[in-house]
Structures are given as C-alpha cells and as structure tokens.
Amino acid sequence: MGNERVYASDAERQKAYRARLAEGRPKSPPAPAKRTRLPSRPAQLARLMDNLQAMILGYEGWEETQPDSLKETALADKLRQTIEQLTAALDLLAEVDLPRGFGRD
C-alpha cells in the first residue's frame, strides 16, 4: 500500500523536471534590487554647483554667438536675465555651510 510511482525511473523524473524549467517556470525567486549609496551631501552640493556652472557657461556661449541683429531683442534680454539669476543662485549655493553631523561641528 505505498505511493504509486509517477515516473518509471529517475531519468524520466529528471527529464520532466527539465521540461518544466524549459517552459519558463522560475527556478527561484528573483534577487532583490541592489541598493546604491547616494553620494555625501557635500558631494551632492558640489555636483549641483558644477551643473549650475555648466548651465551658466552654456547660456553665456549662446549669448556670445548670437548675431548682431539679435543683440537687442527680447531673447537677448531673457538670456541676460537668466545668466544673472543663475549666477545669483550659484553665489547663494557657494555661501552654504553644511553641517558636518555626528558631533563633528
């Protein structure tokens, strides 16, 4: 009165197992996503300032390469205002004194 054998041999059982795997059934649960560390806050601020400086240089280059016929248009005024505002923002960021934390202040 034992269990009936589903497969006649171990080889047939292994063959059926491999067929189930080939059908696309997952072998194991997917691995959890890797967590990446964020850069430190001073590094984030430095990257932000670098990006802002790059934007300022880009807008200055755009302003310099405009033809003379466009030097006194609304676009040129907007470019100058943008450069001034971005420069002011960069100056404000340069004044930021971040706390060091963990009792190192």
Contacts in CASP RR format, 6 or more apart in sequence:
PFRMAT RR
TARGET T0000
AUTHOR 0000-0000-0000
METHOD contacts of the structure
MODEL  1
MGNERVYASDAERQKAYRARLAEGRPKSPPAPAKRTRLPSRPAQLARLMD
NLQAMILGYEGWEETQPDSLKETALADKLRQTIEQLTAALDLLAEVDLPR
GFGRD
6 13 0 8 1.000
7 13 0 8 1.000
7 16 0 8 1.000
21 27 0 8 1.000
38 44 0 8 1.000
39 47 0 8 1.000
41 98 0 8 1.000
42 98 0 8 1.000
45 93 0 8 1.000
45 96 0 8 1.000
45 98 0 8 1.000
48 93 0 8 1.000
49 90 0 8 1.000
49 93 0 8 1.000
49 94 0 8 1.000
52 86 0 8 1.000
52 89 0 8 1.000
52 90 0 8 1.000
52 93 0 8 1.000
53 90 0 8 1.000
55 86 0 8 1.000
56 83 0 8 1.000
56 86 0 8 1.000
56 87 0 8 1.000
56 90 0 8 1.000
59 79 0 8 1.000
59 82 0 8 1.000
59 83 0 8 1.000
59 86 0 8 1.000
60 83 0 8 1.000
62 79 0 8 1.000
63 76 0 8 1.000
63 79 0 8 1.000
63 80 0 8 1.000
63 83 0 8 1.000
66 75 0 8 1.000
66 76 0 8 1.000
66 79 0 8 1.000
70 76 0 8 1.000
99 105 0 8 1.000
END
